[in-house]
Amino acid sequence: MKRPEEEPIKLGGRSSLPGYTLPDTDYDNYMKVTRAVASEDMIAYHIQQILDRLDIPREWEHAKRTPERFAKMMLELFTVDEFEFTTFDSTSDEMIVLGPIPFYTLCAHHIIPFFGNAWVGYVPSKLVAGLSKLPRLVRNISKGLHVQEELTGLIANRLNLELQPLGVGVVVKAEHLCMAMRGIRQPGVITTTSAMRGVFADHSKTAKAEFLEWVRSSV
């Protein structure tokens, strides 16, 4: 496998990966496809070098296209799906809780998956979100590399930004394969993190206790 830099992609040509035919006219689309192909080629090239250094034989049937498959997988796991965060005017100030919401992401320290469920709650001020938007939000924010503590806060901050609610609560429970597969090698350990904003962070109010009771009852 040659270095990708040695195989420039030409307008109207084909990349070294199957299934990519570059357009002859639409320049913006051409550049988008070119960047995607270049990224896949670059990732695949370097993964092949790693496999070589791990003495994985290139002629092994199951590993012949592993670098390409890995490249496609990583781009899929890092690409955020575009969607409109639909909101509706509302006079309700009653708590809304969704969960468990399954998610999958990659540990920023080892690039090994961690996965689990998120519970998201908020007390509306003037807006409520379409129910499907909260799972989409969790899935989108989970793309890429994360540590669980910061992922939890990112979900809370984004919901706070979108809805400007009276309060937001997020609880995330996850298993980290970097603990199960390596290091301590202890499977089944669940890490729980939380992020509380507004009335959920005020210990003099009952919102946090009510939210956490919803989480406990749905586990």
C-alpha positions as CSV (number, residue, x, y, z in Angstrom):
1,M,0.0,0.0,0.0
2,K,1.5,3.3,-1.1
3,R,1.4,6.5,1.0
4,P,-1.8,8.4,0.0
5,E,0.2,11.5,-0.8
6,E,1.7,9.6,-3.7
7,E,-1.7,9.0,-5.3
8,P,-3.3,12.4,-5.9
9,I,-7.1,12.3,-6.6
10,K,-8.0,13.9,-10.0
11,L,-11.3,15.5,-10.9
12,G,-13.5,13.0,-12.6
13,G,-11.3,10.1,-11.6
14,R,-11.6,7.3,-9.1
15,S,-10.1,7.0,-5.6
16,S,-8.1,4.0,-4.6
17,L,-11.1,2.8,-2.6
18,P,-13.9,1.1,-4.3
19,G,-17.3,2.8,-4.6
20,Y,-16.1,6.4,-5.0
21,T,-16.6,8.0,-8.3
22,L,-15.8,11.7,-8.2
23,P,-18.0,14.2,-10.1
24,D,-16.9,16.2,-13.1
25,T,-18.7,19.5,-12.3
26,D,-20.1,20.2,-8.8
27,Y,-16.9,21.6,-7.2
28,D,-18.2,21.8,-3.6
29,N,-19.4,18.2,-3.7
30,Y,-16.1,17.2,-5.4
31,M,-14.1,18.8,-2.6
32,K,-16.3,17.1,0.0
33,V,-15.9,13.7,-1.6
34,T,-12.2,14.3,-2.1
35,R,-11.6,15.1,1.5
36,A,-13.6,12.0,2.6
37,V,-11.6,9.8,0.2
38,A,-8.3,11.4,1.2
39,S,-9.2,10.8,4.9
40,E,-10.1,7.2,4.3
41,D,-6.9,6.5,2.3
42,M,-4.8,8.2,5.0
43,I,-6.3,6.3,7.8
44,A,-6.2,3.0,5.9
45,Y,-2.5,3.5,5.0
46,H,-1.5,4.1,8.6
47,I,-3.6,1.2,10.0
48,Q,-1.9,-1.1,7.5
49,Q,1.5,0.0,8.9
50,I,0.3,-0.8,12.4
51,L,-0.9,-4.2,11.4
52,D,2.4,-4.9,9.7
53,R,4.2,-4.0,12.9
54,L,1.9,-6.4,14.9
55,D,2.9,-9.2,12.4
56,I,-0.6,-9.5,11.1
57,P,0.0,-11.1,7.6
58,R,-1.4,-9.1,4.7
59,E,-2.3,-12.3,2.8
60,W,-4.7,-13.5,5.6
61,E,-8.1,-13.5,4.0
62,H,-9.9,-11.8,6.9
63,A,-7.4,-8.9,7.2
64,K,-7.0,-8.1,3.5
65,R,-9.5,-5.2,3.6
66,T,-9.3,-4.5,7.4
67,P,-7.5,-1.1,6.9
68,E,-10.3,0.1,4.6
69,R,-13.0,-1.2,6.8
70,F,-11.4,0.5,9.8
71,A,-11.1,3.8,8.0
72,K,-14.8,3.7,7.1
73,M,-15.8,2.8,10.6
74,M,-13.8,5.6,12.2
75,L,-15.2,8.2,9.9
76,E,-18.7,6.9,10.6
77,L,-18.1,7.1,14.4
78,F,-16.8,10.7,14.1
79,T,-19.3,12.1,11.7
80,V,-22.2,14.0,13.3
81,D,-25.6,13.5,11.7
82,E,-27.3,16.8,10.8
83,F,-30.7,17.4,12.3
84,E,-32.9,20.2,13.3
85,F,-33.5,20.6,17.1
86,T,-37.2,21.2,16.9
87,T,-38.8,23.1,19.8
88,F,-42.4,24.2,20.6
89,D,-43.7,27.0,22.7
90,S,-45.1,25.7,26.0
91,T,-46.5,27.0,29.3
92,S,-45.6,23.8,31.1
93,D,-43.2,24.0,34.0
94,E,-43.4,20.3,34.9
95,M,-40.3,18.1,34.6
96,I,-39.7,16.1,31.5
97,V,-37.4,13.0,31.7
98,L,-36.2,10.7,29.0
99,G,-34.2,7.5,29.5
100,P,-32.6,5.2,29.4
101,I,-31.1,6.5,26.1
102,P,-28.5,4.1,24.7
103,F,-25.2,5.6,23.5
104,Y,-21.8,4.3,22.2
105,T,-18.6,6.3,22.0
106,L,-14.8,6.0,22.2
107,C,-12.6,6.6,25.2
108,A,-10.3,9.5,24.5
109,H,-7.4,7.8,26.4
110,H,-7.3,4.5,24.6
111,I,-9.7,4.8,21.6
112,I,-11.6,1.8,23.0
113,P,-15.4,1.9,23.2
114,F,-17.4,2.8,26.3
115,F,-21.2,2.6,26.2
116,G,-24.3,2.6,28.3
117,N,-27.3,4.8,28.9
118,A,-28.1,8.4,29.5
119,W,-31.1,9.9,31.3
120,V,-31.9,13.5,30.4
121,G,-34.4,15.7,32.3
122,Y,-35.3,19.3,32.2
123,V,-37.9,21.8,33.6
124,P,-39.2,23.9,30.7
125,S,-39.3,27.7,30.9
126,K,-41.0,28.6,27.6
127,L,-39.9,25.8,25.2
128,V,-40.1,22.1,25.0
129,A,-38.2,19.8,22.6
130,G,-39.6,17.2,20.3
131,L,-39.1,13.9,22.1
132,S,-37.0,12.4,19.4
133,K,-34.5,15.2,19.6
134,L,-33.1,14.2,23.0
135,P,-31.9,10.8,21.8
136,R,-30.6,12.4,18.7
137,L,-28.8,15.0,20.8
138,V,-27.2,12.3,23.0
139,R,-26.2,10.2,19.9
140,N,-24.6,13.2,18.1
141,I,-22.7,14.5,21.0
142,S,-21.4,11.0,21.7
143,K,-19.6,11.0,18.3
144,G,-15.8,11.0,18.4
145,L,-13.5,10.7,21.4
146,H,-14.7,11.4,24.9
147,V,-14.2,11.0,28.7
148,Q,-17.5,10.3,30.4
149,E,-17.4,13.2,32.8
150,E,-17.0,15.8,30.1
151,L,-19.5,14.0,27.8
152,T,-22.2,14.3,30.5
153,G,-21.5,18.0,30.9
154,L,-21.6,18.5,27.1
155,I,-25.1,17.0,26.8
156,A,-26.4,19.2,29.7
157,N,-24.8,22.4,28.3
158,R,-26.2,21.8,24.8
159,L,-29.7,21.2,26.1
160,N,-29.4,24.3,28.3
161,L,-28.4,26.3,25.3
162,E,-31.2,25.0,23.0
163,L,-34.1,25.3,25.5
164,Q,-33.0,27.9,28.1
165,P,-35.0,25.9,30.7
166,L,-35.3,26.4,34.4
167,G,-33.0,23.5,34.9
168,V,-31.3,20.5,33.2
169,G,-30.2,17.2,34.7
170,V,-28.2,14.5,33.0
171,V,-27.1,11.1,34.4
172,V,-24.8,8.8,32.4
173,K,-24.1,5.1,33.3
174,A,-21.5,3.4,31.2
175,E,-19.1,0.4,31.0
176,H,-15.6,1.2,29.8
177,L,-14.0,-1.6,27.7
178,C,-10.6,0.0,28.5
179,M,-11.1,-1.4,32.0
180,A,-12.7,-4.7,31.0
181,M,-10.2,-5.6,28.2
182,R,-6.9,-4.2,29.5
183,G,-5.4,-2.7,32.6
184,I,-7.4,-3.9,35.6
185,R,-9.4,-6.3,33.3
186,Q,-12.5,-6.0,35.4
187,P,-15.7,-6.4,33.3
188,G,-19.1,-5.2,34.4
189,V,-18.0,-2.1,36.4
190,I,-20.4,0.7,35.8
191,T,-19.3,4.3,36.0
192,T,-22.0,6.9,36.8
193,T,-21.6,10.6,36.2
194,S,-24.1,13.5,36.4
195,A,-24.4,17.1,35.4
196,M,-27.0,19.4,37.0
197,R,-27.9,22.9,35.9
198,G,-30.3,25.5,37.2
199,V,-33.0,24.2,39.6
200,F,-31.4,20.7,39.4
201,A,-28.2,22.1,41.0
202,D,-30.1,23.9,43.8
203,H,-30.1,21.6,46.8
204,S,-32.9,23.6,48.4
205,K,-35.3,22.5,45.7
206,T,-36.7,19.1,45.1
207,A,-36.0,18.9,41.3
208,K,-32.8,17.0,41.6
209,A,-34.2,14.4,44.0
210,E,-37.3,13.9,41.8
211,F,-35.1,13.5,38.7
212,L,-32.7,11.0,40.4
213,E,-35.8,9.0,41.6
214,W,-36.9,8.8,37.9
215,V,-33.5,7.5,37.0
216,R,-33.5,4.9,39.8
217,S,-36.9,3.7,38.9
218,S,-36.0,3.1,35.3
219,V,-32.8,1.2,35.8
